Amino acid sequence: MKLKKLHIIAPYPKGEAPSQRFRFEQYLSFLEDHDFEIYYHAFHTPKSWKRLYKKGLFIQKFLDLNYNFLRRWMLLFRLIGAKHIFMHREMAHLGPPVFEWILVKIMRRKYIYDFDDAIWIPNYSAANARFQKLKCYWKVPYLIKWASKVSAGNDFLAAYALPFNSNVEVIPTTIDIQNQHTQLADQEKKPLALGWTGTHSTMHYLDFVVPILRKLEQEFDFQFKVISNKKPNYDLHSLVYQDWKEETEIEDLAEIQIGIMPLVLDAWSEGKCGFKALQYMALGMASIVSPVGVNTKIIQHGKNGFIAETTEEWENALRKLLENETLRKELGKHATQTIEQHWSVSVWKENYLKLIS
């Protein structure tokens, strides 16, 4: 049987970004088993991606950017006649949607558009503010409008996309419990560890819980483990920092017994797909999340985790879990069942096959 060529266009190299790894990369072998030949086109090369957030290296970064734009121009020639194109977020990090416009309006190619954040909303740190006009956030509606199909990570994102494209399907971020998240947290490990994982750009959400943790340190013996790409500057005796590494990601997470996911209620957070909570739950740990966006759909309060909004609610939830090993185990068991039944790759893989075909 002749293989069908599937061109995947994404911002980052394979295996580097959670938005890609847990949106579509974990389905690639399944698609290959169903007669697709995968061609993966990242905007960044592995080398340029590693240099991007390092201090200095301005000349090299400028050269990287120009080289990556050249690679995108060359990619257009490779897409002549392509029948299956899957685009995650955008073809290029910066600038207007020139490549996408040429692809659709001149080359007459169709693509499936996938997004998992409220990427039409400017969201950046003060350090990167001077470059944000180049991001052209206004292009997102056009990318949605020009797509033949749209895959949105949650209902909030789908509602945004529908006025621009009637062919929108919700496909959530999912967890591979057969090949990757195969471990369970050790609920009897001492000292007890509660923790958080994420990039430095979202670490500010932890500011809300730090005073609560500082108070609980006076009563309980626990570790607060932060797994990230940058060490936080929190005055906590319990703080344990660990660099995020892809090769040990699951093992490092499995050392936590309580996972936390604080957020603020705004449009950007509404667009999030609950990935942290899904990871915690897949590893059988009890989790506490803010009642924002898809979190309220994933978590059934008191059954497979806790939903907390106010300072008092967060303190009470943390206190219950720190005190009660039986409760942690019970919530963790139901959390794992929730992932197996509703948020796993095995549940959603046929939807991906239907989307691509």
Secondary structure, DSSP 8 states (H G I E B T S, - for coil): ---EEEEEEESS-TTS-HHHHTTTGGGHHHHHHTTEEEEEEESS-HHHHHHHTSSS-HHHHHHHHHHHHHHHHHHHHHTTT-SEEEEES-S-SSSSSHHHHIIIIIS----EEEE-S-TTS----GGGGGGGGGG-GGGHHHHHHH-SEEEESSHHHHHHHTTT-S-EEE----B-TTTTS-----TT-SSEEEEEE--GGGGGGGGGTHHHHHHHTTT--EEEEEEESS------TTEEEEE--GGGHHHHHTT-SEEEE---SSHHHHT---HHHHHHHHTT-EEEE-S-TTHHHH--BTTTBEE--SHHHHHHHHHHHHH-HHHHHHHHHHHHHHHHHHSBHHHHHHHHHHHH-
